[in-house]
Amino acid sequence: MDKKQFTDELEKIDAVGKSTVELYNEISALALSYGLSNAGKPAEKNAYYLSMEFLIGRSFFNNLMELGVLEETRKVLANKGIDINVFEEIEDAALGNGGLGRLAACFLDSAAGLGLPLQGYGIRYKYGLFKQAIENGFQVELPDDWQSFGDPWSVRKESEARSIKFADMMVTAVPYDMPVFGKRVNTLRLWQAEGSEEARKISEYLYPADDTVEGKLLRLRQEYFFSAAAVGELIEKHIKKHGKRFDNFSDFNTIQLNDTHPVLAIAEFIRILTAEYKVSFSDALEVAKKTFAYTNHTVLPEALECWNAELVKKILPDIYSVLIKINLRQREELASLKCSEEEVTAMSSYSPYGFSMANLAVYVGKSVNGVARLHTEILKHALFKTAYKYFPEKFQNKTNGITQRRWLMLCNSELSALLDKTIGSGWRGDIAELSELNARIEDITQEFITVKAEKKRQLYDYIRQHENIEIPQEFIAYSQVKRLHEYKRQLMTAFAILEIYNGLKDGSIKDFAPSVFIFGAKSAPGYKRAKAIIKFINEIAAKINSDGDTNGLLKVVFVRNYNVSYAEKIVAGTDVSLQVSTAGLEASGTGNMKFMMNGAVTCGTMDGANIEIVELAGKENNYIFGAEVDEIEKLKQDGYDPIEYLSRHKAAVESLIDGTFSDGGTGCFKELYESLTVGASWHKPDNYFVLYDLQSFVETLLKINRDYKDKKAFAVKQLKNTANSAYFSSDRTIKEYAKEIWEI
Ligand SMILES: *Cc1c(COP(=O)(O)O)cnc(C)c1O
């Protein structure tokens, strides 16, 4: 099918009497067949991205754009009297929690865009990440039945279903293929569990905790289920082409493990080769060592998966045996390198705690990478320091990126058009050309200000419709949108807002340029403290938004159900990107990159990719504050007493307990207060140094507010960020993976 035929078919669609969802399905199906009809030949060597999560967002607009038919479709529909934006009613496919899942989606987009053969493997959850409602200021979780809109972008491949064996049941894994369009058509293959009621449960829910191991049987089943389906299929395909020899397996296949969730794929791979094809254990292990690579996403200890050995033995006895064998071999190898007992323990894939998925991945993986420069340094010198001592060649950095197709071209066509006009449209094909903007910034500040104002108008309009909060057009937008976690310090932002509010009330803050603070965040349902922070922010918002004294100066919005589609609007309409994690704890962040590319300045700590962002866009064009990693380390060693800092911020912090706000009688605000002042059995008081950095944070927010008044100078800072954001395109990241790890 060519473009003309597509348009002809589109024109034939009879829209009369059809619902939006029906039309969505019909047009998507047509676009899908158009896209697939132009799919090229399969590649000789492929890279496979195994990920428990793919946070895709809405496919409709993105796919039409990638197929080059978005504008035609818009026109044809307009002629039929339909505004293409009605399809915004179709909800996001939220098969992921946050950054890790969104990264996987950006990587697939970039690989297809670059024409590189990268195929994804994951789980087709019936319910994606919960839909968030806010009731009385509290988060309420509702099921996300994304398939209720139909799933026109997937093709069920019944004939390629596989059996996955657990000790107590057999499960059928049925693949659903989602095409990823670009210079080539790649595939995201999501497995759906079918069979008995128990079997089907495996692909029912996405775990909504992105930072802790549920430690549940079901989670273990999910991880094995999709890993086994993927490697089983890859081995079979290899045999079909090359016969039963595996010494050349890695010449055709390379498998990237996105965090520890798919690490059991290593054991399954060795199990199949040894048990089904009689390859010796040593040979199978050698092939695995050339095939798998591992990406670490977090240093938070609660997220480093360690599987209980008895549990593995009970439901996956053959995998248990393989894991034990791998560990014996690992110990032999480490002994021959003369590692001390302590060092062996540090690196061992099996210990009294269970099977360490991270240590297994580091041992077998041909490469181990962190996701920003600082993060990789922390892996080398702290988390995996022993492994780094013996196997330094395995360690690499791959700073994350985001796809400019969704996060600039699609979500900000206005800025994209300004770029076209200023530097030509070459950047659309080669993002590196964005740097040409540096020479033209002074010429286009006024036009940029107009574009930003338009994106803000669109955002505020959307917020008015969805949150029922009116934000005047001239308000500066400060945004903090990301998962809710103590280390990301939304609580610090809440306190800072209260300090500013109090300062406006008592007159100590003067000449304040009107501002809105926009939050968006989901909390894991079981994470009580994070949920208390959501309630606290909503209480603050209710109070401030209804205060006539400050109403014209300050507003606070907590947007409901933050997801990819909301993010597309927020990143384009924001002036100031808040990235304020405790130094050393945010591996990279990718939200920070989306904002940067759309021309927001970063107000942040020296953490994750913020460091590289300010290095490239200039410290003078961003706002860095707070303790750096060394200082945090020193505080931890010398002992940090938050009480001293508490006294400087008494009014804001004590509003948690002095009756200013109500927690609905749950006691959750008192618990939050005590987490800062007395700690708990599992952590010290103010474990994330919120009070320590609060003063400099407030000062920095106020400095930004003053600087903003010089509109032109501020626009220059914002444009410097856009002009230097090419490095944070996932095209750059994927090229590095392709060259330095995958060799595709
Ligand atoms: C980009 C993105 C994230 C990741 O944000 P961080 O600020 O890097 O944590 C999370 N959720 C959604 C919906 C996103 O688009």
The ligand as an SDF file (V2000), in Angstrom:
LIG
                    3D

 15 15  0  0  0  0  0  0  0  0999 V2000
    9.2770   10.4570   31.5650 C   0  0  0  0  0  0  0  0  0  0  0  0
    8.2320    9.8830   32.4480 C   0  0  0  0  0  0  0  0  0  0  0  0
    8.5810    9.4160   33.7230 C   0  0  0  0  0  0  0  0  0  0  0  0
    9.9840    9.5000   34.2710 C   0  0  0  0  0  0  0  0  0  0  0  0
   10.1270   10.7260   34.9390 O   0  0  0  0  0  0  0  0  0  0  0  0
   11.3640   11.0280   35.9070 P   0  0  0  0  0  0  0  0  0  0  0  0
   11.2010   12.4590   36.2340 O   0  0  0  0  0  0  0  0  0  0  0  0
   12.5930   10.7540   35.1340 O   0  0  0  0  0  0  0  0  0  0  0  0
   11.2110   10.1370   37.0820 O   0  0  0  0  0  0  0  0  0  0  0  0
    7.5760    8.9160   34.5210 C   0  0  0  0  0  0  0  0  0  0  0  0
    6.2980    8.8590   34.1070 N   0  0  0  0  0  0  0  0  0  0  0  0
    5.9170    9.3180   32.8980 C   0  0  0  0  0  0  0  0  0  0  0  0
    4.4860    9.2560   32.5070 C   0  0  0  0  0  0  0  0  0  0  0  0
    6.8760    9.8330   32.0220 C   0  0  0  0  0  0  0  0  0  0  0  0
    6.5060   10.2690   30.8080 O   0  0  0  0  0  0  0  0  0  0  0  0
  1  2  1  0
  2  3  1  0
  2 14  2  0
  3  4  1  0
  3 10  2  0
  4  5  1  0
  5  6  1  0
  6  7  2  0
  6  8  1  0
  6  9  1  0
 10 11  1  0
 11 12  2  0
 12 13  1  0
 12 14  1  0
 14 15  1  0
M  END
$$$$
